[in-house]
Amino acid sequence: MSGLVAPATRRRMQVSEESVPALARGTKLRLDETRQRWVLLVPERVMAPDEIAVEVLKLCDGQRSVTLITDHLAGIYNAPREEIAGDIIAMLQDLADSGFLVEAAKP
């Protein structure tokens, strides 16, 4: 099959505490003024994350690592860091698997 190139496969992010997550192109976190609720706008869909998920997503700015996000939220909610880390990584991995979250580009 010379001359043919296999299509590129989309590489999904593997979320860890070292990851620096950012919303993928075309994915936006917005406050829906009409409903007074945060929504995650993704291609051809609107998702309504819960309050804690919104707090996590606001911190996915492509600058903070999952470690920094976890430390920040553990302090705010006065909760066990290990438990929060597991919940955050699971949530972010679901979003990454769906293509809505990517690893931020290295400077």
C-alpha positions as CSV (number, residue, x, y, z in Angstrom):
1,M,0.0,0.0,0.0
2,S,2.7,2.5,-0.9
3,G,1.6,6.1,-1.0
4,L,-1.2,5.6,1.5
5,V,-0.9,7.0,4.9
6,A,-3.0,5.7,7.7
7,P,-5.3,8.3,9.2
8,A,-4.0,9.9,12.4
9,T,-5.6,8.5,15.5
10,R,-6.8,11.0,18.0
11,R,-4.7,10.6,21.2
12,R,-6.6,11.0,24.3
13,M,-5.2,12.6,27.4
14,Q,-4.3,10.3,30.3
15,V,-5.1,12.4,33.4
16,S,-2.7,12.3,36.3
17,E,-1.7,14.8,39.0
18,E,1.0,16.2,36.7
19,S,-1.5,16.9,33.9
20,V,-2.2,20.5,33.1
21,P,-5.8,20.3,31.7
22,A,-7.5,22.8,29.4
23,L,-10.8,22.7,27.7
24,A,-10.5,21.4,24.1
25,R,-11.1,23.6,21.1
26,G,-14.8,24.1,20.7
27,T,-15.6,23.4,24.4
28,K,-16.6,26.3,26.6
29,L,-17.7,26.8,30.1
30,R,-20.3,29.6,30.3
31,L,-22.9,31.0,32.7
32,D,-26.3,30.6,31.1
33,E,-27.8,33.9,32.2
34,T,-31.4,32.8,31.5
35,R,-31.2,29.8,33.7
36,Q,-28.6,31.2,36.1
37,R,-26.6,28.0,35.7
38,W,-23.2,27.1,34.5
39,V,-23.2,25.0,31.3
40,L,-20.4,23.2,29.4
41,L,-20.9,23.9,25.7
42,V,-19.5,21.1,23.6
43,P,-20.0,20.5,19.9
44,E,-23.7,19.8,19.3
45,R,-24.4,19.4,23.0
46,V,-24.9,21.4,26.2
47,M,-24.0,19.7,29.5
48,A,-25.0,21.0,33.0
49,P,-22.2,20.1,35.4
50,D,-22.9,20.2,39.1
51,E,-21.5,22.9,41.4
52,I,-18.2,21.1,42.3
53,A,-17.6,20.1,38.7
54,V,-18.0,23.8,37.7
55,E,-15.3,24.7,40.3
56,V,-12.9,22.2,38.9
57,L,-13.6,23.3,35.3
58,K,-13.0,26.9,36.1
59,L,-9.5,25.9,37.2
60,C,-8.8,24.0,34.0
61,D,-7.1,27.0,32.4
62,G,-4.1,25.4,30.9
63,Q,-1.9,26.9,33.6
64,R,-2.7,24.8,36.7
65,S,-1.8,21.2,37.1
66,V,-4.2,18.7,38.6
67,T,-2.0,18.8,41.7
68,L,-2.6,22.5,42.1
69,I,-6.3,22.2,41.4
70,T,-6.6,19.4,44.0
71,D,-4.7,21.3,46.6
72,H,-6.8,24.4,46.0
73,L,-10.2,22.6,46.3
74,A,-9.1,20.4,49.3
75,G,-8.4,23.7,51.1
76,I,-11.7,25.3,50.1
77,Y,-13.8,22.3,50.9
78,N,-11.7,21.2,53.9
79,A,-11.8,17.6,52.6
80,P,-9.3,14.8,52.4
81,R,-6.9,15.5,49.6
82,E,-6.6,11.9,48.5
83,E,-10.4,11.6,48.1
84,I,-10.6,14.8,46.2
85,A,-7.7,13.9,43.9
86,G,-9.4,10.6,43.0
87,D,-12.7,12.4,42.2
88,I,-11.1,15.1,40.2
89,I,-8.9,12.7,38.1
90,A,-12.0,10.5,37.4
91,M,-14.1,13.5,36.3
92,L,-11.3,15.0,34.1
93,Q,-10.6,11.6,32.6
94,D,-14.2,11.2,31.6
95,L,-14.1,14.6,29.9
96,A,-10.7,13.8,28.2
97,D,-12.1,10.4,27.0
98,S,-15.0,12.3,25.4
99,G,-12.6,14.7,23.7
100,F,-13.7,17.8,25.8
101,L,-10.4,18.2,27.7
102,V,-6.8,18.2,26.5
103,E,-3.3,18.5,27.9
104,A,-2.3,22.1,27.7
105,A,0.5,22.9,25.2
106,K,3.9,23.2,26.8
107,P,5.4,26.7,26.6
